[in-house]
Amino acid sequence: MESPFQVLTDAFGQQYRVNFSLERLDGSIALTLSTDKGVAARRMIRNSQLQDPEQLQRLIQSVRFGLAIEHGHLAPQLLAPTGSGHGLLIAS
């Protein structure tokens, strides 16, 4: 399996500076995404999420969805296919 830290960096690295910091003794880390304007997002990630590729992908989608909403995008726009042919998958 590819490093979960590399997966997260690849997912967000084009738009944000990606930083990780160990937050708890149980292995939980903080993911911080920032720009020149400051912190765009900060999320706690449990060690179990880092070890499970499906949970990691759900986390990435959740962070992207949250960032998009914070930037004023509407839900229908977020769910529409992107240039890569994939919209955000939102479970109901």
PLY file of the C-alpha trace (Angstrom):
ply
format ascii 1.0
element vertex 92
property float x
property float y
property float z
element edge 91
property int vertex1
property int vertex2
end_header
0.00 0.00 0.00
1.21 3.48 -0.83
2.03 5.65 2.18
-1.15 7.31 3.50
0.85 10.51 3.97
1.79 10.46 0.29
-1.84 9.79 -0.69
-2.95 12.85 1.30
-0.13 14.98 -0.06
-0.99 13.94 -3.63
-4.68 14.69 -3.03
-4.14 18.23 -1.74
-0.58 19.24 -2.60
-1.38 21.13 -5.80
-3.58 23.66 -4.00
-2.32 23.62 -0.43
0.75 23.19 1.70
0.18 19.89 3.45
1.49 19.43 6.99
1.14 16.55 9.43
1.67 16.62 13.17
1.38 13.86 15.72
-1.42 14.87 18.09
-2.07 11.93 20.37
-0.28 8.91 21.75
-2.77 6.64 19.97
-1.19 7.65 16.64
-3.79 10.24 15.62
-2.40 13.04 13.52
-3.52 16.49 12.50
-3.69 17.25 8.79
-3.28 20.96 8.13
-3.86 22.47 4.71
-2.70 26.04 4.27
-2.11 28.74 1.69
-0.41 32.12 1.76
-3.63 33.44 3.33
-3.46 31.03 6.27
-4.95 27.73 7.35
-7.62 26.46 4.97
-8.46 23.27 6.87
-7.34 21.27 9.85
-8.61 17.74 10.42
-7.81 15.07 12.96
-7.11 11.68 11.44
-7.26 8.50 13.49
-4.56 5.91 12.98
-7.22 3.44 11.78
-8.14 5.87 8.96
-4.52 6.02 7.87
-4.33 2.24 7.67
-7.55 1.67 5.67
-7.48 2.89 2.03
-11.29 3.14 1.85
-11.49 5.26 5.00
-8.66 7.41 3.71
-10.51 8.07 0.44
-13.70 8.95 2.36
-11.67 11.37 4.46
-10.24 13.01 1.33
-13.73 13.39 -0.15
-15.06 14.81 3.10
-12.26 17.38 3.34
-12.73 18.40 -0.31
-16.47 18.75 0.18
-15.98 20.88 3.31
-13.44 23.11 1.57
-15.71 23.57 -1.41
-18.66 24.55 0.77
-16.48 27.01 2.68
-15.51 28.56 -0.65
-19.17 29.08 -1.57
-19.75 26.25 -4.03
-23.27 24.81 -4.15
-23.97 21.11 -3.55
-25.17 20.42 -7.14
-21.90 21.85 -8.47
-19.91 19.66 -6.11
-21.72 16.51 -7.15
-21.35 17.15 -10.89
-18.62 15.30 -12.80
-15.32 17.15 -13.02
-12.86 17.25 -15.89
-11.56 13.86 -14.74
-15.10 12.46 -15.05
-15.62 12.15 -11.30
-17.80 14.24 -9.04
-17.61 13.96 -5.31
-19.28 10.82 -4.06
-21.64 11.64 -1.23
-23.22 8.68 0.54
-26.82 9.06 1.55
0 1
1 2
2 3
3 4
4 5
5 6
6 7
7 8
8 9
9 10
10 11
11 12
12 13
13 14
14 15
15 16
16 17
17 18
18 19
19 20
20 21
21 22
22 23
23 24
24 25
25 26
26 27
27 28
28 29
29 30
30 31
31 32
32 33
33 34
34 35
35 36
36 37
37 38
38 39
39 40
40 41
41 42
42 43
43 44
44 45
45 46
46 47
47 48
48 49
49 50
50 51
51 52
52 53
53 54
54 55
55 56
56 57
57 58
58 59
59 60
60 61
61 62
62 63
63 64
64 65
65 66
66 67
67 68
68 69
69 70
70 71
71 72
72 73
73 74
74 75
75 76
76 77
77 78
78 79
79 80
80 81
81 82
82 83
83 84
84 85
85 86
86 87
87 88
88 89
89 90
90 91
